């Protein structure tokens, strides 16, 4: 397939998760939703279930407001809205991790708001690196396994988890490679987002094969004319209107630190350990994320280093409204960028936004600074 | 060479014609913004004042929220850059611009050579914007230009605690029902806008000289309250409302100069 055909395919998958859900259900597969972030998909995959990302959608929020206050993350609200309005009917369960206060509220609300889709909590420790932290993480995974066995009737096996870990590590590697290749062979910001977003809606085997094909196709093309290179950071940056503004201003995403994009693919599971221990070791090894406790906030330096290494002249922080963990990091990121002579703007976005006019003004001026 | 800049804001449309990038030949302001006939009225108004026709203008540059839809323009630029250029032209020593417009507030930092170096915008709500003052003046049945006079007479400004404009409106009505001195109430309203703007300005970082542009700059009540909040003198740029349009006219002049340089 040509690059254009492949990008069209990624767009189709990213734009229509309902079609993927219907396809897997028609094939007799059971689907388990994975809410953000760092949900142990490997376990779900190892049990023969299809993990499908639940990161909400750009929709009006009505029903979810019965359960949430107005000033809370719209990603959480839209996940619940989709649950209440039946978008997830037919799936076997949802796994919701506990990595921020809003996610904890989502889990608790889900139990009452969407009783047809069982809620499985994944409780992570704050201190993930010490032995006791790892043991806590492992106990969390065991709870997920027990609940999945209950809802699916499938028995968990360590050997199958070892195989799934290999599948997921291979996917991590291909996504890292794609991020690097797309910086040299630029594609549009929207097209880049489609490649990342589509990973939530198809199995990792399918996605790895498609991304591999895309990487080969991109490498076969002449690099396009140089644009102004920038870095994106935030939890989510998939709003088509926002990405169109970035493209319209001649900006190319050279790298990202977006939780729904590259951030989740940085760390592999060690393959030389007992699989469940290995999964806990991966979580312990993860860093540089607003929802992973780090008193030293090394993430801030990493953003600057990554931006510089990728030749980015500036950083756009796409701040999901009312996301406390990201808001805490914002002043530090801005200060570090300023010290490193990188332009930096904070653009607030949420799942309900229709009008990006002010973001357009900011990005237009930012493009002049880069 | 004449270049024209038009700043199409949320509540007003402003035009400036610049001669050879150095002299303001004419300016016009219409109190109607994007989506109205205001931009065209301001456009024709400035041409008429300058005694020029469209054909005499080498470049028309649009800025402001309506910049993308103004058919007469042959170029557009964000108002952040235009305010930077405009204020640098009018006040070359300025390093921090506080621009409070009809629907948002911006703090713009300029480098020593007048180039935009950083900015922050308040795009959350009407608090700390010109709209907030409009709403409050309306409740008090005062003209927006009268706020300064009332605020100057205040002995003990009332504290307006609500951030939300709608709730602040209720708070002001409640104060009125308690017969609070109107001078103190107006001063409290100015203080409220100043406090929100100062918080925004601190995020960007303050560097002297601090200048205000935009319509609210002409309100001495807010300007003085802001100076008090920031602990720095805040200057009102002459023709504060025209800084965006002036910057757009300068940008058009720079663009034409660049084009002619390439042509040579």
Contacts between the chains, C-beta under 8 A, distances in Angstrom:
chain1	res1	chain2	res2	distance
A	331	B	203	7.7
A	338	B	118	7.2
A	343	B	118	7.8
A	345	B	119	7.7
A	346	B	120	7.9
A	348	B	123	6.9
A	348	B	124	7.6
A	357	B	65	6.0
A	358	B	104	6.6
A	358	B	121	6.4
A	358	B	123	4.0
A	359	B	123	7.8
A	361	B	65	7.5
A	361	B	78	5.0
A	361	B	79	6.4
A	361	B	80	6.5
A	361	B	121	7.3
A	362	B	78	7.9
A	362	B	80	7.4
A	362	B	119	7.5
A	362	B	121	6.0
A	362	B	123	8.0
A	364	B	77	7.6
A	364	B	78	3.9
A	364	B	80	7.7
A	364	B	81	7.8
A	365	B	78	4.4
A	365	B	80	3.7
A	365	B	81	5.5
A	365	B	116	6.5
A	365	B	119	6.2
A	368	B	78	7.5
A	368	B	81	5.6
A	368	B	116	6.5
A	369	B	116	6.5
A	369	B	117	7.3
A	369	B	118	7.6
